Each structure stands twice: as C-alpha cells, then as structure tokens.
Amino acid sequence: MNERERLISAFYFSDLETIKQIVGDDPKGKLCSEDYIVGNFPSQYIPLRYITTFLKRIFSYDDFLGDYIPIAKEMRRRTNNVMDYLAEKEVLIKDFEVNYWYYWDLFYCEDPDSELKDILWGKPSKFIRDNCRLIDLKLFEAVCKFKFDDVKELLKEGANPEAKIYLECDVLDVDENGEKEYDFESCISRIEDEIQFLASCNVLPIYKEYFETNKLIKLEESNIHDLLGYAAHDAMWSLINKYWEREKRTNE
C-alpha cells in the first residue's frame, strides 16, 4: 500500500500510531488538504477525518452479537483515542456531525430532488385511499432522503414511523380468518433493514478479519461508503427513536 492507502486504512481501523507516523508534525495541514480525501468528484469528497465520526457513531453501542462484542469495545476505545488526538490538533470537532444527505448518491438514500410518488413507486393518493395517512407518507419521504430536520418536525406533529405503507393490491397471503398479510414498508423497517445488512455483510466482517490478522487491509472506496451509509442510518434511527419515544410518552 502507498502512503495514502495506509492512512485510509489507519483511519478505518482507528490505528492512531500509524496515523501519527504518516501525518508527522503537520496533522492539520495534511488531514485538511485535498490530497487526503476519498472520492473523485467534489460532491463526493469525504475527508479522512470524517471516518472517525462514522466510527464513533457506529461503535457507540454494546448491542453487537457474539464475536463482534469485543471488537466493538476495542474499536470504541481506539476511535475515542483518535477523536481526542484530532480534537487536540484542531482537525476535528468532537461533536461534529456529517450532513449525510450531501452524500446521497454514495449510500442508500433517495435523490433530494425526487418526488414522493417516485419514492413510493405510485401516486400518494392511492396510498391515502388505502388507509395511509399523508403525514406518515411525508415522514417516509423525509427519512428516505435523510432530511433530519424534516423528520424531527413531522414526528413532533404526530407522524408515526411504525405506520405500514402499502396498497391493498400488495397482499402476500390471507390466513384462515381472512386476515390479510401485506408486503409493506415503514420508516422503522427501512432503516433497520439497511443497518442489519451493512453491519453483517459489509462492515463488521472486515473488522473481524483485521483483528484476526492484526494487519492493515487495503480498502476500496466502497468500504468507506459503507461506513458512511451505516453511520447515516444509525443517526436516523437514533433521531426517530428519540423523538418517537418522546412523543409517545407525551401523549400517554
């Protein structure tokens, strides 16, 4: 690996010693320059220091399974050390949060300019006719576009992230009592399904390999995009959970 590839890998695995070795006495100059970014176009540039913010969010929990529990705890410790270093060198603010929607074309996010009918694959009026509320459809749109402020406001107004979005024609099965099972989606399922996919298939296996070999792994841009997507979905899940639970308690 060349120096840039090693630095990307060092950030990905929160290898502080390697980061220090490469950036030398000018961490701010190097890490804030366009020589140390991921991406080929301005709209897709991801500064390497952003990787640390992704990891801080991803590994902030203990609800990992089996072999991934010690990996998550170790990555949390290492990432906190890198975060402290970057903050000390004035490279990154500790509470900084990425504007995920800006990178909408790099992860599972709808085009900000798309219309609700494009996201639903059908006219909203048809969903409303089949017992979906407009406010819940708007929430689904905001979630899919990762418009965090809009999601917050819609939740405050009473939108339900657990609302099932479907058409009457989307029947999968009918039980013996005549109850219909629908092919539906909700804000919750939209976010949870992608988190589970990214975690189990694209992200955590790489960390398992790293800790088994204790060697930096050459990464592709897609690996960084997966971290971005994972962090974005986790941030949306946290927002929904925070305000949805608050609104439920308020209305009880």
PEPE-V572660 format. One record per run of one state. SS is the DSSP state (H for helix, E for strand, C for the rest). FROM is the first residue (numbers start at 1). TO is the last residue. If there is no record, write none. Layout:
ss	from	to
SS	FROM	TO
SS	FROM	TO
This chain:
ss	from	to
C	1	2
H	3	12
C	13	15
H	16	23
C	24	26
H	27	31
C	32	36
E	37	38
C	39	41
H	42	44
C	45	45
E	46	47
H	48	58
C	59	67
H	68	88
C	89	99
H	100	106
C	107	115
H	116	120
C	121	123
H	124	129
C	130	133
H	134	144
C	145	147
H	148	156
C	157	164
E	165	165
C	166	170
E	171	174
C	175	179
E	180	182
C	183	184
E	185	185
C	186	186
H	187	213
C	214	220
H	221	251
C	252	252
